Amino acid sequence: MNRNEGIVNSINGPVVKGLNMGSFKVNEMVTVGTQKLIGEVVSLDGDIATVQVYEETEGLKAGEKIYSTGSPLSVTLGPGMIGNIFDGIQRPLNKIQNMSQDFIPEGIGLLTLDEEKKWDVTITVKPGDKLKPGEVYATVQETQRILHKLLVPINVSGTVKEVKPNGQYTINDTVVVLTKDNTELLNLTLSTKWPVRKARPINRRIPIYKPLITGQRVIDSFYPIAKGGTVGLPGGFGTGKTVTQHQLAKWCDADIIVYIGCGERGNEMTDVLEEFPKLIDPRTNRPLMERTILIANTSNMPVAAREASIYTGITMAEYFRDMGYDVAIMADSTSRWAEALREISGRLEQMPAEEGYPAYLPSRLAEFYERAGCVKTLNDDEATITIIGAVSPPGGDFSEPVTENTKRFVSAFLGLDKKLAYARHYPAINYLTSYSGYVDMLSEWYEENVAPDMLELRHKMIVLLQEEEKLNEIVQLVGEDVLPNDQALVLETARIIKKGFLQQNAMHAEDTYVVLKKQYLMLKVIDTFYEEALACVKIGIPISVIRGESVIQDILKIKYEIPNDKLELLDELMNKIVDVYSSLRLKYE
């Protein structure tokens, strides 16, 4: 019997036991049965192997063959990834739709990038050049914004012996030939393969120092995300995780977005797939898809492919990072990925840990988030990967294992609150329980690029919100009227911060994205109001009189009425606040 062919012995959903598989390797990709279903060897015990199948196993029978491919589960990296929509194991859904209108058929094989499309290639090396891993040997202008740099694969180096002329080539055409020690010839094409579970190498990690600008005030001003950072975005059903991620994908200043729809409901992913191609990139006025890769793995797709989808996404992100780009990954949601892990581990008969999840859940989450970072690439470019992972805790319970473990491995935690969501306060990021570990790292950047007192102002506003939370407990017991004027002013200022600053309307042309300078000046306006009103309170002016001034309405309308390019109006408003409350003090003195 052929040692590279196993025999299907038992089938349990996506888990298949095979005999005669002693020559196979763990993590090797295999094809199973007459339909050649794609699978991966997850464990070996002598001649018996356990295979995780990435497609539906309906119709598979005991006795069918399992064939070796000799390589681990890998993705093809090359031109054609940007703007494409893939399933969890990098099969293009547009191509599959042409083959089967409604469902992904079994046994279609590991389709990858379009092998027939020709790309305009510019060769950047000449005969005699010495190349080492990570160096650029050719470029393709994949979209108007993204120059696709073709990099010498890892473990490949040599002297350029032959180069093809600039022109049109497919991803499998050889464009550069290297020679090693004048004997071995190495062909460089437009594509390369990489195993998804293995991180791509870098030169070195460098300290995080710049923020990922999102235009969302509660994030940029209160809980900043760093380029190269990790973010947990937990929230119960209906709290706005997906909309928040869409806003981040559209407005953040990353060069490339990788959006992984991991186990979400089909109708929700349909919205993403229909909406994203229509979105316009505000920086170029071109389609947003020209810098986006979508990975769609809905809850009714095979569970094993869902488990692989986040590795597929992060490997693609690392490939573009190696070109020197800033990449942002949106994983929506890691809870569904963890559920897939739980289901597979149950079928593999592994010992369950907390709430049925496998004991290795924390290490798998850590492996994923550790692939983020701010790095120097092999070509000595500076580049980043930022991971924003949504978490969907059942019933909004943040003490469940996926949320708790995510909290251990991320440095920014933007907790979405169902009370805020039900009160129509969006984004529903809880401004008291959320945190960012990047504030100190980014302090120098904020001081130099926004204002020296930006973070002091942020701290002052958070303290006011915390005081308001304590005062609310008293108000609920005895009512607001018994509070002294200075405490009533804290309540009023906190109301203005929440309504005029933290609430943001994604559907409003002026409010959907706010530049950092305007965010700072909005906080400055609120601070000016607080200080001027406090001076009034100190000389005995009733809070009702302070509240009665129409200038408060002007503060609440800033976000809608003052555009990002007319910030001088905010200076005028600050002067108006000073004049109004100075006049008020003169009346009472």
N, C-alpha and C positions, 0 to 999 in steps of 0.2 A: 504493500500500500504506500502511496506517496506520502512522505513525512510532512509535506507542506499542505496537506489536506486533512482537516478534521472532520468528524462526523457529529451531526446534531443528535444529542442524546435526550435532552428534556428542554421544554420551553415554558417559561413562566413570565408572561407579558413581554417586556423588552429584554428580559434576562434569559440567555440561552446557555445550557451546559453542553460542552463539546468533548468528545473522546479523541484519542490519537493526536493530541496537540502539544506533545512534549517539546517539539522544535519551535513552537511559537514563542513570542516574547510578550511580557506585560506591557500594556499601552499600545500594542501593535494594532494597526487597522486591518480588519478582515472583511471579506464579503461572505454572506451567509445564504445558503440554499440556492435553488435554481433561479430565484429572482435577484440574486446578488445584492441582498440587503446589506447596508453599510453597518459595521459594528466595530467594537474595540475590546480587546482582551483586558479584563480588569483583574483577574487573578488566575494563578496556575497552581495546580496541586498534582505533581507527577505528570501524567498524560491527560489529566482532566482540566479543562479550562472553563472559566466563566466569561461569557461575552455579553457586553452591553450593546444592544442593537438600537441604532438611531432612527429606525423606521418602524411602522406597524408590522407586527409579526403574524398577523392574521393569514392563515393558509400555509404557514411554514410547518413542515412535518419532520418527525424524528427520522434519522437516516440520511437526510440531505447533507451535502458537503459544506464545509467551511474552508474558504480559501485564504491563504496568506497574501498580504501585499508587500510585506517586508519593511514597512515604514509606519511610524506612529500617526495618529489622527493629525492631519496637517491642513493648513490653508494655503491657497495660492495667492501670492502677493505680487501685484503688478498693476499696470494701467487698466482701468475699467472698474475699480472698486468705488471711486467717488461717484455719488449720484445713484448708486445701485441699491437694490433691496434684496437682502439675502435671508435664508432661513438659518436655523441655529448652527448648521455645519457648512455654511457658506455656499449653499446652492442658490443661484439667482432665481427669485420668484417670478420675474417677468418672463424668463425663458421657460420655466415650468408651466406658466399659464398658457403658453402657446402649445404645449404638449397635452395639457389636461386643464380644462376650463375651471373646474370647481375645487378639485382636491389634488394634493400632491400624490401622484401614483407611486406604489412601491416599486423598488428595483430600477429606478431611473439612473442609478449610479451617482458617483460623486461629481456632478456637474460643477464647474467653477466659472472662471471668467471667460468671456467671449474669445474663443481661439481663432476666429476668422476675421474679426475687426482689425483694420490696419491703423496704426498710430504714426503720427509724424514724429520721427526720432532725430534728435540732434546729438551726434557723438562728441564727447568732450575730451577724449584722449587721443593720443597718436602713437604709432609704433615706436617701441623703445621705452615708453613710460612704464615705471614700476608701480603696480597697484597693490594695495593691501585691503583687508576687510573694511567695509564701511565707506570706501571712497566712491565718488560719483564717476561713472564712466559714460553716462548718456542721460539725456533729459527728454521728457515728453510733456508738452503743455496740455495737461489732461482737461482742465477747465480754465476759464479766463483768470481765475484767482489762484489755482493750484498748479505749480510746476512740479511734475512728478519726477523726482531724481532717482535714477536707477543706480543702486549701490552694489558694490562688489560683495557677494555673499560671504557669510561668516565661514571661516576655515578655508577660504580661497585667496590665494595671492600669486603674483607672478609678473612677468614682463609682457607688455602688449606686443603680440606678434602681427596681428592683422586687425584692421578696422573696416567695417562696411561704410559706404558713403551715407551721408544724411539722406533720409527718405522715409518711405512708409513700410512698416514691418508689423507682423502679428506678434503676440506675446511669446510665441515659441521660436521665433526666428533668432538665429545667432547674429549679434551685431558687433561683438568684440571677441577675438580669440587671444587667450593668454597662453604663455608657455612657462613651464616651471622646470628649471635646471636644463633648459633646451631639449627636453625630452617629452614630458607630459603636456598635452594640449588641453586647455580648459575653455569651453564655450560659454560665453555670457549672453543670455537671452534677455527679453524684457520682463521675465517673471522669475520668481523663486518660490520654494516651498518652505514652510516653517511649522514645526509641531506646536499645537496651540497651548499645551500645558507647560511649555518651557519658556521662561522669560528671555527676550532677546538681549544680548549683551550690550553694555555701555562702557564708556571710558571711565567715568566716575560720577557720583552724585554730588550736587552742589547745594548749598543752603537755599531755602525758599526765601525770596525777597520781594516779589511783586504780586499784586492781587489779580484775580480773574474778575474783570469789571463786568457786571451783569446789568447795570441800570436799574436794579431793584433796590429800593432804599433800605429796606430792613436788612438786606444782605450786605450791600457795599458799605453802609455807614455803621451798622450795628454789629453784624456777625460776618465779617469778610471771609471770602474764599480765596485761597492762594493758588496761583498757577503752580501745578505740581502737587496740589494738596488732595486730601480725601474728605468727602462730605457724606454724612448720613442724613437722609431726608425721610424720617418716619412719619406716618400719619394713618389714621383709620380711614375707612371707606368714606368717600365724599369730601375729604379735607383739601383736595386740590393738588395732590402730588404730581399728577400727569401734567396739569396746566402749568405748574411751577417749573417742571422740567422743560416743557415746550418754550416757556419764556426764556429760560436759561439758554436753551439751544439756539433760539433765534437771536438773542441780544448779547450773549457773552462774547468777549473779544478773543476767543480761541480761533485758530486758523481752520481747524477741522473738527467736526462734531461726529461722534459715533453714538448712535441711539440704539440701545438694545431693548426691545420690547420682549421681556423674558417672562413668558407664562401669563401675560395679561389676557383679559377677555377679548374674544375675536372682534366684537363691535368697537372696543376701545382702540385696538391696533388698526382696525379699518379706518377710524378717524385720523390716526397718525399718518397712515399710508396715503390717504386722500388729501389731507391738509398740507403735509410737508412739501409735496411737489408744487403746491400753489403759493407757498410762502416766498416772499421776496427778501433777500438779504439786504438789510438797511444800509450796509456799508458800500455795496456795489450796485444796488438796484437790479441785481441779477437773481435768478432763482436760488433759494437757500440750499437746494439739493446739490449745487455746484461745489459745496464744501461739506457735504453730509453723507454718511454711510448709515443705512438703516438695516437692522437685523430684527426680523419679526419671527417670534416663536410663540404662537398663541397657546392658550391653555388646552386646546384640543389637538395640538400637534404632539408627536411622540415625546414622552417625558425625558428620555435619555438625551435627546437633542437639546432640550431646554437646559439640562445640566451643562452641556458643552457650549451653549451660546455665549456666556459671558467670557469664556476663554477665547472663542473666535473673535469677539469684539475687541478684547484687550490686545490680542496679537496684531490685529489690523492697526490699532492705535499706536502700538510700539513701532510698527513699520514706518508710519508717517512721522513719528517722533524722531526716528533715526535720520530722517531727511532734514531735521532742524525745525519742525513745526510744533506749535503749541496745540495739543489735542485735548478735547474735553469729552469724557464718556458719560453718557446718561444710561444707567442701568435701572430699568423699570419693570419688575421690581426684584430685588435680591431675595425677598421672602418666597416668591414663587420658585426661584432657583433652589432655595433651601428645601422647599417642599418636594421638588424633584429628587434632590439628594436623599431625602428621607424615604421616598417611595422606592428608589433603587436600592438603598441600603436594606430596606425591609425585604425586598425580593432576594437580595444576596444573603439573607438570613444573618445579618450582622447584629451585634448586641446594641439595642437602642439606648440612648442616653436621655437627657431631659426632653420631655414632651415628644418622645419618639424620634427626635433627630439623632443622626449618628454622632458618636463621640468625637469624630474629627471635624465637625461643623466649624468650630472656632479656627482651626488651622487652615481650612479651605477658604474661609472668609479673609483671614490674614494674608494668605497667598495672593488673593485677588487684589486687595487694597495695597499691598506692598509693591505692586507693579506700577503704581503711580509714582510721580517724583519729578524733581527738577534736575536735569542731568547734562553732562557734557557727552555728546555722542562719540562714536569711534572716529568720526570725521572732525571732532573737536567743535561742533556746533552746540549752541545752547538750545535746549528744547524741553518741553514739559508734557506730562500726562496728568490731567486732573480727573479724578473719579467722583461722580455724584451718584450715589446709590440710593434709590428709593426703597423704603421698607414698608411693608403692609402688615402691621401686627394685627392679629385677629381681635376684633372688638376694641381696637385702639389701645391695647394693653402693652405699654412700653417695657414691661418687665419680662416679656416672653424671650426665648433664647436668641432669636435672630437679631432683634433690636438691641438686646443687652450685649451681645458679642460684637455687633457692628459698632456700638458705642466704644468698645475697647480699642478698635483699630482705626477709627477715623478721628481727625483733629477738629472738625467742625460738625456740629450737630444741630440741624435746623428742624426742631420738632413741630409738626403741624398739629394744631389744636382743633378738635371738633367743635368746642364751644365758640371759638372765634369764627370757624367756618359757618356754623349755624346762625351766627349773628351777622353774616355777610361781610365779615372782615377778611379781605383777601389782600395779599397772600396770608394764609392763616398760620404764619410762623409765630409760635409762642415767644414773645419778646422777653419773657422771664426765665423760661426753662431752657431755651436754646443757648448755645455758646460757640465761640470760635477760639481755637488755640493759636490762631495765626495773628492775633492783634499785635502782640509784641514784635513778632517777626516782620510785620508790615509797617510798623510805626514810622520807621525812617522814610519809607516810600510815601506814606500819607503826609508826613511833615514837609517833604520836598515838593510833592506834586499836587497837593490839595491845599492844605493850610497848616501852619505850625500847631494850632490849637484844636485840630479836627478831633483827635482822640480824647482830649480833655472834655470837649463838648459832648461827644458820644457818651462818655462816662457819666457826665452830669445828667443827661437825659435818662439813662438807664436807672440811675439812683432815684430820680423823680418818679419813674414808673414803679419802682420797688416800694417807695413810700406810699404811692397811691394804693398799691395792693394791700398794704397793712391798714391804711385808713378805711378802705372799703369794708373791712371786717367790722370796724366800729360803726360805719354808716349803716350797715345792714341791721345792727342792733338798735341804734338810737336815732338814726336819721342824720342827714347832712347839716341841718340847721344848727345843731349844737357845736359844730366844729369851730375852732377859732379861725379868724380870717386867713392867717398864713397857711393853715392846713387846707382850707377850702381852695386857696390859690393853687396848691399842689394838685388837687383834684382837677381843677380847671385846666392847668397846664398839661397834665397827663392826658386829658381828653383831647386837647389840641394836638399833642404828639401822636396819639393813636389815630385820630381822624384825619389830621392834616398832613401827617408825615408817613406813618407806618402803613396805612391803608393805601393801596395802589390799584388803579383800574387798568387791567391788561387790554381792555377794549377801547380805551380813550387815546386818541392820537398823541396828546401831549404827555399823558401820564404813564404810558406803557413803558417808556424808557427815559431815565433821568440821568443827566451827566453828573459826575462827582462834584463839580463846582457848585451846581445848583443844589445838590443834596446838602452840601456844607452850608450854603447861604440860607437854605430853609431852616436848618437847625439854628443858625445864627439869629434868624428872625424870631423863632420861638424863644430862644434864650433872651433876646432883647425884651420881648414881651414879659417874660417871667421876672427879669431884674427890675424893669420899670414898674410893673404891677406890685412887686414886693416893696419897692420904695413907697408906693401909695398906701399899702397895707400898714406899713410901719408908722405912718402918721395918722392912722385911724380911719382911712377911707373904707366904707363897707364893700365887701366883695361883690354885692349886687350891682353897685355903681361901676366897678371895674369891668364886670361881665357885660354891662349894658353898652359899652363902647362898640361902635360898628367895625372898628379896626380888627376885631377878632374874626369877623366874617371874611375880611380881606386875607387874613393869615390862612384860614381854612381853604380859600380858593386858589392859593398860590399854585398848587399842583396842576390845576386845570387852565388857569388864565395867564400864567407867565411861562413863555416858551423857553427851551434850553438855550436859545441864542439871544435872549433879552434879559440877561441877569442883572443889568443896571437897575431894572425895576424893583429888584429885591432890596438894593441899597436905599432906594426911595421909600420903600415900605418901612424899613428900619427907622429912617428919619421921621416918618409919619408917626410911628408908634411912640418914639421919644417925645415928639411934639404933643401928641394927644394926652399922654400921661403926665407930662410936665405941666401942661395947662390945668389938668385935673388937680394936681398937687397945689398949684397956685390958688385955686378956688378954695381949698380946704385949709390952707395955712393962715 
